[in-house]
Amino acid sequence: MKPRILVLCTANKCRSQITEGYLRHFAGDRAEIYSAGLVASEVHPRAISTMAEDGIDISGHSSNGLDQYRGMDFDFVLTVCDMSREQCPWFPSDTVHLHEDFPDPSIVTGTEEEIQAAFAASRDRIREYCRNFVAERLG
């Protein structure tokens, strides 16, 4: 059976969506990848366009609340912001919890170039994290 991976963030609009996109890209059919927020929101348009710049289409993703996955077993739960780690619900003890607090590009203000740079910087950090995760955990 393929490992199930849940990526958890606050609103499931940027960081968790980007993480889901890269995990799907790097893992291929070796894992089932899901993402959720403590609350559902909407996929941020800049997350979609930033991923498209790297050749990955997440335009079909939807923002999901954590309740949607109640009752599912996960092999890994990846929290990608401190708030989701602090409020992460209990999962069975054999679930591996991993955490990385990625900067939230959706809260950056400034010029168009500064905002785009923040999204690109978060995307690039997440890409490396996902590449390493797949290499180390999924072989």
C-alpha positions in Angstrom: 0.0 0.0 0.0 1.2 3.5 -0.8 2.0 5.8 2.1 -0.5 8.5 2.7 0.8 12.0 3.4 -1.2 14.9 4.8 0.2 18.4 4.5 -1.3 20.7 7.1 -1.3 24.5 7.2 -3.5 27.2 8.6 -5.8 28.0 5.7 -4.6 25.5 2.9 -4.2 28.4 0.4 -0.4 28.8 -0.2 2.3 26.8 1.6 0.4 23.6 1.9 -0.8 23.9 -1.7 2.7 24.4 -3.0 3.9 21.5 -0.8 1.2 19.2 -2.1 2.1 20.2 -5.7 5.8 19.4 -5.2 5.2 16.2 -3.3 3.0 15.0 -6.1 5.6 16.0 -8.7 8.6 14.3 -6.9 6.8 11.3 -5.6 4.8 10.4 -8.7 2.7 7.4 -8.0 4.7 6.3 -4.9 2.4 8.0 -2.4 -1.1 9.5 -1.9 -0.8 13.2 -1.1 -3.4 15.3 0.5 -3.4 18.8 1.9 -5.7 20.6 4.4 -6.0 23.7 6.5 -7.2 24.1 10.0 -9.9 26.0 8.2 -10.5 25.9 4.4 -9.9 29.0 2.4 -9.2 29.2 -1.4 -6.1 28.4 -3.3 -4.2 31.7 -3.6 -3.9 32.9 -7.2 -0.2 33.8 -6.7 0.5 30.2 -5.4 -0.9 28.9 -8.7 1.1 31.4 -10.8 4.3 30.9 -8.9 4.1 27.1 -9.3 3.3 27.5 -13.0 6.5 29.4 -13.3 8.2 26.2 -12.3 6.1 24.0 -14.6 3.7 22.6 -12.0 0.0 23.1 -12.4 -1.9 23.3 -9.1 -4.8 25.2 -10.7 -7.1 22.2 -10.1 -6.4 22.0 -6.4 -9.1 22.9 -3.9 -8.7 24.2 -0.4 -9.8 21.6 2.1 -10.6 21.7 5.8 -9.0 19.1 8.1 -12.5 17.7 8.9 -12.6 16.3 5.4 -10.0 13.8 6.3 -11.2 12.7 9.7 -11.1 8.9 10.0 -8.3 8.6 7.4 -5.0 7.1 8.5 -1.8 8.9 7.4 1.7 7.6 7.4 3.1 11.2 7.5 1.6 14.5 8.7 3.7 17.5 7.5 2.9 20.7 9.2 4.2 23.7 7.2 3.5 26.5 9.7 3.9 26.9 13.4 0.1 27.5 14.0 -0.8 24.2 12.3 1.8 22.4 14.4 0.5 23.9 17.6 -3.1 23.1 16.7 -2.5 19.8 15.0 -5.0 17.2 16.1 -4.0 13.9 17.5 -3.1 11.2 15.1 -2.2 7.6 15.8 1.2 7.1 17.3 2.6 5.4 14.2 2.0 8.5 12.2 5.2 10.3 11.6 4.9 14.0 12.3 7.4 16.4 10.6 7.4 20.2 10.9 8.9 23.0 8.9 7.8 26.6 9.4 7.8 28.2 5.9 7.3 31.9 5.6 3.8 32.9 4.5 4.1 34.8 1.3 0.4 35.8 1.3 1.0 38.3 4.1 3.9 40.1 2.4 3.2 43.7 1.4 5.2 46.0 -0.8 5.7 46.4 -4.5 4.6 43.8 -7.1 8.2 42.7 -7.4 8.7 42.3 -3.6 5.5 40.2 -3.4 6.5 38.0 -6.3 9.9 37.6 -4.8 8.4 36.4 -1.5 6.3 33.8 -3.3 9.3 32.6 -5.3 11.5 32.4 -2.1 8.8 30.3 -0.3 8.3 28.1 -3.3 12.0 27.5 -3.7 12.4 26.5 0.0 9.4 24.2 -0.2 10.7 22.6 -3.4 14.0 21.6 -1.7 12.2 20.4 1.3 9.9 18.2 -0.8 12.7 16.9 -2.9 14.6 15.9 0.2 11.5 14.4 1.8 10.8 12.2 -1.1 14.4 11.1 -1.5 14.8 10.3 2.2 11.3 8.9 3.1 10.0 7.4 -0.2 13.2 6.3 -1.8 
